[in-house]
Amino acid sequence: MLALLGGPAQGADPASSAQRKGSGLPIPRFASLRSDEVNVRTGPGPRYPIDWKFTRKAMPVEIVAEYENWRKIRDWQGASGWVHQSLLTGKRSFIIPSKAASLHKTPAAAAEVIAKLEPEVVGEIRSCSGDWCRVRVSSVSGWLERTDMWGVYKSEPIN
């Protein structure tokens, strides 16, 4: 098969063809959307059609592949596509996926509940250690169990 310089071989999956230079960061990893409007494309480049749009700034996404300046991302519901790296930020955020979660005053299940977070609430992850993460939603800060949110791996430390 003949490949043109500067692009993957025709018909090849750009994510797997010689993994063109990306960021060098681990894959998969989490990031957040930088803008309220992010075009998601069918492939890694502006010539690929826009498949759909994200319309929620700070929503967490998982980067599952890289191709040059493009990142293949997946959201909490499993939808995936390609976005330009400039539309992502390393700031960590979370989303409450399916059932309400309790925001605690301290990192303990028996600790005082200071808020109930409804499904699809998005917030900022400040730090994580063990089974708990310190988070912020609007102007309220507290502790949330890792298992109650999407946007952080099971044993990933966040400082």
ChimeraX commands (.cxc) that place a marker at each C-alpha (Angstrom):
marker #1 position 0.00,0.00,0.00 radius 0.5
marker #1 position 1.34,3.45,-0.89 radius 0.5
marker #1 position 1.06,6.24,1.66 radius 0.5
marker #1 position 1.45,9.92,0.91 radius 0.5
marker #1 position 3.91,11.79,3.09 radius 0.5
marker #1 position 2.20,13.69,5.89 radius 0.5
marker #1 position -0.76,11.36,6.28 radius 0.5
marker #1 position -1.68,7.80,7.13 radius 0.5
marker #1 position -1.94,5.13,4.47 radius 0.5
marker #1 position -5.29,5.24,2.75 radius 0.5
marker #1 position -7.78,3.19,4.71 radius 0.5
marker #1 position -5.47,2.98,7.74 radius 0.5
marker #1 position -6.70,3.96,11.16 radius 0.5
marker #1 position -4.81,7.18,11.92 radius 0.5
marker #1 position -4.72,6.35,15.63 radius 0.5
marker #1 position -2.79,3.14,15.06 radius 0.5
marker #1 position -0.69,3.90,11.98 radius 0.5
marker #1 position 2.80,4.55,13.36 radius 0.5
marker #1 position 1.22,6.70,16.13 radius 0.5
marker #1 position 2.26,10.04,14.65 radius 0.5
marker #1 position 3.80,12.38,17.17 radius 0.5
marker #1 position 1.30,13.26,19.85 radius 0.5
marker #1 position 1.81,14.75,23.28 radius 0.5
marker #1 position 3.84,11.89,24.72 radius 0.5
marker #1 position 1.42,11.83,27.68 radius 0.5
marker #1 position -0.17,8.55,28.80 radius 0.5
marker #1 position -3.24,7.22,27.00 radius 0.5
marker #1 position -5.94,6.93,28.17 radius 0.5
marker #1 position -6.14,10.05,30.34 radius 0.5
marker #1 position -8.78,12.57,31.34 radius 0.5
marker #1 position -9.07,16.19,30.24 radius 0.5
marker #1 position -11.86,18.81,30.14 radius 0.5
marker #1 position -13.51,20.82,27.40 radius 0.5
marker #1 position -12.09,24.35,27.13 radius 0.5
marker #1 position -15.17,25.91,25.50 radius 0.5
marker #1 position -18.97,25.84,25.46 radius 0.5
marker #1 position -18.89,24.74,21.82 radius 0.5
marker #1 position -16.55,21.95,20.72 radius 0.5
marker #1 position -16.87,20.36,17.28 radius 0.5
marker #1 position -16.39,16.59,17.31 radius 0.5
marker #1 position -15.16,15.24,13.97 radius 0.5
marker #1 position -15.21,11.78,12.40 radius 0.5
marker #1 position -11.42,11.83,11.97 radius 0.5
marker #1 position -8.28,13.72,13.03 radius 0.5
marker #1 position -8.28,16.81,10.84 radius 0.5
marker #1 position -10.34,19.76,9.60 radius 0.5
marker #1 position -11.20,17.94,6.37 radius 0.5
marker #1 position -13.22,15.37,8.32 radius 0.5
marker #1 position -16.90,16.24,8.77 radius 0.5
marker #1 position -18.26,17.49,12.09 radius 0.5
marker #1 position -20.21,14.58,13.54 radius 0.5
marker #1 position -21.74,16.48,16.49 radius 0.5
marker #1 position -20.93,19.19,19.05 radius 0.5
marker #1 position -20.31,19.34,22.77 radius 0.5
marker #1 position -22.05,22.35,24.30 radius 0.5
marker #1 position -20.81,22.22,27.90 radius 0.5
marker #1 position -17.57,23.90,28.98 radius 0.5
marker #1 position -15.52,22.03,31.62 radius 0.5
marker #1 position -17.15,18.67,30.90 radius 0.5
marker #1 position -14.72,15.80,31.50 radius 0.5
marker #1 position -13.65,13.67,28.54 radius 0.5
marker #1 position -11.28,10.75,28.25 radius 0.5
marker #1 position -8.50,10.99,25.65 radius 0.5
marker #1 position -8.23,7.52,24.11 radius 0.5
marker #1 position -5.95,8.21,21.10 radius 0.5
marker #1 position -3.75,10.92,19.58 radius 0.5
marker #1 position -2.77,11.84,16.05 radius 0.5
marker #1 position -0.54,14.90,15.68 radius 0.5
marker #1 position -2.56,17.79,17.23 radius 0.5
marker #1 position -5.82,15.83,17.32 radius 0.5
marker #1 position -7.25,13.86,20.23 radius 0.5
marker #1 position -9.83,11.11,20.05 radius 0.5
marker #1 position -12.06,11.62,23.05 radius 0.5
marker #1 position -14.87,9.70,24.71 radius 0.5
marker #1 position -17.52,11.17,26.99 radius 0.5
marker #1 position -19.18,9.64,30.06 radius 0.5
marker #1 position -21.92,8.11,27.89 radius 0.5
marker #1 position -19.43,6.43,25.53 radius 0.5
marker #1 position -19.76,8.77,22.53 radius 0.5
marker #1 position -16.42,9.38,20.83 radius 0.5
marker #1 position -14.81,11.44,18.09 radius 0.5
marker #1 position -11.85,13.68,17.25 radius 0.5
marker #1 position -11.19,17.22,18.52 radius 0.5
marker #1 position -8.25,19.59,18.13 radius 0.5
marker #1 position -6.00,19.70,21.20 radius 0.5
marker #1 position -6.59,23.45,21.59 radius 0.5
marker #1 position -10.20,22.69,22.58 radius 0.5
marker #1 position -9.08,20.67,25.62 radius 0.5
marker #1 position -7.53,21.63,28.92 radius 0.5
marker #1 position -5.67,19.60,31.52 radius 0.5
marker #1 position -7.93,20.98,34.27 radius 0.5
marker #1 position -9.66,18.05,35.90 radius 0.5
marker #1 position -13.40,17.88,36.20 radius 0.5
marker #1 position -16.03,15.26,36.92 radius 0.5
marker #1 position -19.64,14.51,36.10 radius 0.5
marker #1 position -22.19,12.67,38.21 radius 0.5
marker #1 position -23.22,9.87,35.82 radius 0.5
marker #1 position -26.50,8.24,36.80 radius 0.5
marker #1 position -27.62,8.58,40.41 radius 0.5
marker #1 position -27.42,11.43,42.90 radius 0.5
marker #1 position -24.23,11.55,44.98 radius 0.5
marker #1 position -23.53,12.95,48.43 radius 0.5
marker #1 position -20.96,15.69,48.87 radius 0.5
marker #1 position -19.40,15.27,52.32 radius 0.5
marker #1 position -17.74,17.76,54.67 radius 0.5
marker #1 position -14.79,15.39,55.26 radius 0.5
marker #1 position -13.58,12.27,53.39 radius 0.5
marker #1 position -15.66,9.69,55.27 radius 0.5
marker #1 position -18.95,7.98,54.45 radius 0.5
marker #1 position -20.27,8.88,57.91 radius 0.5
marker #1 position -19.30,12.55,57.55 radius 0.5
marker #1 position -21.90,15.32,57.34 radius 0.5
marker #1 position -23.52,15.61,53.89 radius 0.5
marker #1 position -23.31,19.22,52.74 radius 0.5
marker #1 position -24.97,18.80,49.32 radius 0.5
marker #1 position -26.69,16.27,47.07 radius 0.5
marker #1 position -25.33,16.30,43.53 radius 0.5
marker #1 position -27.87,15.32,40.89 radius 0.5
marker #1 position -27.01,13.32,37.75 radius 0.5
marker #1 position -25.15,15.34,35.09 radius 0.5
marker #1 position -23.82,17.89,37.58 radius 0.5
marker #1 position -20.30,18.89,36.52 radius 0.5
marker #1 position -17.65,20.09,38.97 radius 0.5
marker #1 position -13.92,20.62,39.42 radius 0.5
marker #1 position -11.61,18.01,40.93 radius 0.5
marker #1 position -9.16,19.65,43.35 radius 0.5
marker #1 position -7.32,16.54,44.59 radius 0.5
marker #1 position -7.78,12.81,45.06 radius 0.5
marker #1 position -6.30,10.36,47.51 radius 0.5
marker #1 position -7.52,6.88,48.32 radius 0.5
marker #1 position -11.26,6.49,47.70 radius 0.5
marker #1 position -12.05,10.21,48.00 radius 0.5
marker #1 position -11.65,13.37,45.94 radius 0.5
marker #1 position -11.86,16.98,47.09 radius 0.5
marker #1 position -14.17,18.71,44.63 radius 0.5
marker #1 position -15.86,22.03,43.98 radius 0.5
marker #1 position -19.30,22.57,42.46 radius 0.5
marker #1 position -20.29,26.21,41.96 radius 0.5
marker #1 position -19.20,27.79,45.27 radius 0.5
marker #1 position -19.43,24.62,47.38 radius 0.5
marker #1 position -16.39,22.48,48.19 radius 0.5
marker #1 position -16.40,19.05,49.78 radius 0.5
marker #1 position -15.47,15.40,49.42 radius 0.5
marker #1 position -16.91,12.92,46.94 radius 0.5
marker #1 position -16.26,9.20,46.66 radius 0.5
marker #1 position -14.48,8.27,43.42 radius 0.5
marker #1 position -17.11,5.66,42.64 radius 0.5
marker #1 position -19.84,8.34,42.57 radius 0.5
marker #1 position -18.31,10.28,39.66 radius 0.5
marker #1 position -16.87,9.88,36.16 radius 0.5
marker #1 position -13.62,11.69,35.33 radius 0.5
marker #1 position -10.98,10.02,37.50 radius 0.5
marker #1 position -9.41,6.57,37.45 radius 0.5
marker #1 position -9.79,4.13,40.36 radius 0.5
marker #1 position -6.39,4.64,41.98 radius 0.5
marker #1 position -5.13,7.78,40.20 radius 0.5
marker #1 position -3.56,10.34,42.52 radius 0.5
marker #1 position -4.42,13.98,41.82 radius 0.5
marker #1 position -2.60,16.73,43.71 radius 0.5
marker link #1:1,2 radius 0.2
marker link #1:2,3 radius 0.2
marker link #1:3,4 radius 0.2
marker link #1:4,5 radius 0.2
marker link #1:5,6 radius 0.2
marker link #1:6,7 radius 0.2
marker link #1:7,8 radius 0.2
marker link #1:8,9 radius 0.2
marker link #1:9,10 radius 0.2
marker link #1:10,11 radius 0.2
marker link #1:11,12 radius 0.2
marker link #1:12,13 radius 0.2
marker link #1:13,14 radius 0.2
marker link #1:14,15 radius 0.2
marker link #1:15,16 radius 0.2
marker link #1:16,17 radius 0.2
marker link #1:17,18 radius 0.2
marker link #1:18,19 radius 0.2
marker link #1:19,20 radius 0.2
marker link #1:20,21 radius 0.2
marker link #1:21,22 radius 0.2
marker link #1:22,23 radius 0.2
marker link #1:23,24 radius 0.2
marker link #1:24,25 radius 0.2
marker link #1:25,26 radius 0.2
marker link #1:26,27 radius 0.2
marker link #1:27,28 radius 0.2
marker link #1:28,29 radius 0.2
marker link #1:29,30 radius 0.2
marker link #1:30,31 radius 0.2
marker link #1:31,32 radius 0.2
marker link #1:32,33 radius 0.2
marker link #1:33,34 radius 0.2
marker link #1:34,35 radius 0.2
marker link #1:35,36 radius 0.2
marker link #1:36,37 radius 0.2
marker link #1:37,38 radius 0.2
marker link #1:38,39 radius 0.2
marker link #1:39,40 radius 0.2
marker link #1:40,41 radius 0.2
marker link #1:41,42 radius 0.2
marker link #1:42,43 radius 0.2
marker link #1:43,44 radius 0.2
marker link #1:44,45 radius 0.2
marker link #1:45,46 radius 0.2
marker link #1:46,47 radius 0.2
marker link #1:47,48 radius 0.2
marker link #1:48,49 radius 0.2
marker link #1:49,50 radius 0.2
marker link #1:50,51 radius 0.2
marker link #1:51,52 radius 0.2
marker link #1:52,53 radius 0.2
marker link #1:53,54 radius 0.2
marker link #1:54,55 radius 0.2
marker link #1:55,56 radius 0.2
marker link #1:56,57 radius 0.2
marker link #1:57,58 radius 0.2
marker link #1:58,59 radius 0.2
marker link #1:59,60 radius 0.2
marker link #1:60,61 radius 0.2
marker link #1:61,62 radius 0.2
marker link #1:62,63 radius 0.2
marker link #1:63,64 radius 0.2
marker link #1:64,65 radius 0.2
marker link #1:65,66 radius 0.2
marker link #1:66,67 radius 0.2
marker link #1:67,68 radius 0.2
marker link #1:68,69 radius 0.2
marker link #1:69,70 radius 0.2
marker link #1:70,71 radius 0.2
marker link #1:71,72 radius 0.2
marker link #1:72,73 radius 0.2
marker link #1:73,74 radius 0.2
marker link #1:74,75 radius 0.2
marker link #1:75,76 radius 0.2
marker link #1:76,77 radius 0.2
marker link #1:77,78 radius 0.2
marker link #1:78,79 radius 0.2
marker link #1:79,80 radius 0.2
marker link #1:80,81 radius 0.2
marker link #1:81,82 radius 0.2
marker link #1:82,83 radius 0.2
marker link #1:83,84 radius 0.2
marker link #1:84,85 radius 0.2
marker link #1:85,86 radius 0.2
marker link #1:86,87 radius 0.2
marker link #1:87,88 radius 0.2
marker link #1:88,89 radius 0.2
marker link #1:89,90 radius 0.2
marker link #1:90,91 radius 0.2
marker link #1:91,92 radius 0.2
marker link #1:92,93 radius 0.2
marker link #1:93,94 radius 0.2
marker link #1:94,95 radius 0.2
marker link #1:95,96 radius 0.2
marker link #1:96,97 radius 0.2
marker link #1:97,98 radius 0.2
marker link #1:98,99 radius 0.2
marker link #1:99,100 radius 0.2
marker link #1:100,101 radius 0.2
marker link #1:101,102 radius 0.2
marker link #1:102,103 radius 0.2
marker link #1:103,104 radius 0.2
marker link #1:104,105 radius 0.2
marker link #1:105,106 radius 0.2
marker link #1:106,107 radius 0.2
marker link #1:107,108 radius 0.2
marker link #1:108,109 radius 0.2
marker link #1:109,110 radius 0.2
marker link #1:110,111 radius 0.2
marker link #1:111,112 radius 0.2
marker link #1:112,113 radius 0.2
marker link #1:113,114 radius 0.2
marker link #1:114,115 radius 0.2
marker link #1:115,116 radius 0.2
marker link #1:116,117 radius 0.2
marker link #1:117,118 radius 0.2
marker link #1:118,119 radius 0.2
marker link #1:119,120 radius 0.2
marker link #1:120,121 radius 0.2
marker link #1:121,122 radius 0.2
marker link #1:122,123 radius 0.2
marker link #1:123,124 radius 0.2
marker link #1:124,125 radius 0.2
marker link #1:125,126 radius 0.2
marker link #1:126,127 radius 0.2
marker link #1:127,128 radius 0.2
marker link #1:128,129 radius 0.2
marker link #1:129,130 radius 0.2
marker link #1:130,131 radius 0.2
marker link #1:131,132 radius 0.2
marker link #1:132,133 radius 0.2
marker link #1:133,134 radius 0.2
marker link #1:134,135 radius 0.2
marker link #1:135,136 radius 0.2
marker link #1:136,137 radius 0.2
marker link #1:137,138 radius 0.2
marker link #1:138,139 radius 0.2
marker link #1:139,140 radius 0.2
marker link #1:140,141 radius 0.2
marker link #1:141,142 radius 0.2
marker link #1:142,143 radius 0.2
marker link #1:143,144 radius 0.2
marker link #1:144,145 radius 0.2
marker link #1:145,146 radius 0.2
marker link #1:146,147 radius 0.2
marker link #1:147,148 radius 0.2
marker link #1:148,149 radius 0.2
marker link #1:149,150 radius 0.2
marker link #1:150,151 radius 0.2
marker link #1:151,152 radius 0.2
marker link #1:152,153 radius 0.2
marker link #1:153,154 radius 0.2
marker link #1:154,155 radius 0.2
marker link #1:155,156 radius 0.2
marker link #1:156,157 radius 0.2
marker link #1:157,158 radius 0.2
marker link #1:158,159 radius 0.2
view
